[in-house]
Amino acid sequence: MPWICAYTSARVNEITKLRRQDIRKKGDIWYFRITPEAGTVKSGEFRNAPIHPHLVEQGFLEFVGSRGPQEMFYNSRARPVKDDPHPPFKKIAERLAAWVRRLGVTDEDVSPSHGWRHRYKTEGREFDANPLVLDAIQGHAAASEGTKYGEFSLTVMMREMLKMPRYEVEKR
């Protein structure tokens, strides 16, 4: 899940609610369909975000194929979610945040979940990615009336995504 957040800058709860049917392919590009059908999305509208090739190389699509038809990161049938004030997708996000803190990110000004979103914008600026495309990938509202018009194709989003460096971790 952290790699998905790193490469898409999606909100953690948008990722924890992903279902197998939200992973799609158009042409040669695999993508996430982040949709209110799976659970709350801040804008209330679906959006597409390309799946970075590094995620594919790490076996993400195999993981998706191994999951059942419902949520990929928890079993919603294990207990009802409808009226639960603390549903499983939130618990997963909390566990992820606790894991990040245990790794040593203890600065209270750094949000374990939103940190990826900030880093995505910073990296995008550093590597000259189109800020309007980054907004579309992140699900940010258009900054002006004029930028509300039109859409970005998956090809354009992938091109901008690939401008940023891959996340590499040394094996211990």
C-alpha positions, 0 to 999 in steps of 0.5 A, a space after each residue: 500500500 505505501 508504494 501505491 500511495 507513493 506512485 499515485 499520491 492517492 489518499 490512503 483511504 482511497 487505496 484501502 477501499 480499492 476493489 479488484 474491479 477498480 484495477 483496469 487496463 486501457 491499451 497498454 496502460 494499467 490504471 486505478 479507477 478511484 470511485 465513490 462506488 468503492 467508498 467515499 472519494 473527496 470530490 464525489 467523482 471517479 478518477 483514473 490514475 495510471 499504475 506505475 510500471 514499478 508497481 507492475 514489476 513488483 507483482 502488484 497485478 499478481 496480487 490483484 489477481 489473488 484477491 477476491 472480488 471485494 476489497 483488496 486490503 480487507 474483508 468487508 464481509 468479516 463484519 458489517 461496515 455500514 454503521 461502523 464508526 470505525 470501519 476496516 478501511 480506516 483501521 488499515 489506514 491507522 495501522 499504516 500510519 503506525 507502521 510509518 511512525 515505527 520506521 522513524 518518521 516521528 515528526 508530528 508535522 509530517 502526516 504518515 498518510 498525506 506525506 506521500 501527497 506532498 512528496 508527489 507535488 514536490 517531486 513533480 515540480 522538481 522534474 517539471 511535471 505538468 502541475 495540471 496533470 498532477 492535480 488530475 492524478 491526485 484528484 485535486 479540484 481545478 484552480 480556475 474555471 478555465 482549467 475545469 474544461 477537458 480531461 487528461 488521457 491515461 497516456 498523458 498522465 503516465 508520461 508525467 508520472 514517469 518524469 519522476 524517479 522510481 522509489 528504490 529500497 536497499 535490501 537488507 
